[in-house]
Amino acid sequence: MTCQRCFRPTTSHIMSMLNTQEICMDCKDAEILRPDYRDAEIRDLRSYAQRLHAQGMSGQAKNVEDLAKQLERENT
């Protein structure tokens, strides 16, 4: 596997929060430091909460939405 951001060989990867790239953990560590990372994390949680709600999992959706709200408060 090769990191889709830095193109270095890697034995593990994770999807970026900012796009659909599969990135190495070094690139992920750098991504977390970006000022827009928390906003992307909050958007992802809200999207996940909507999918849970659509599947009839309202209790779980509320928990995820509460986490998004908490992160949003910490972000301000």
Secondary structure by P-SEA (a helix, b strand, c coil): cccccccccccbbbbbccccccccaaaaaaaaaccaaaaaaaaaaaaaaaaaaaacaaaaaaaaaaaaaaaaaaac
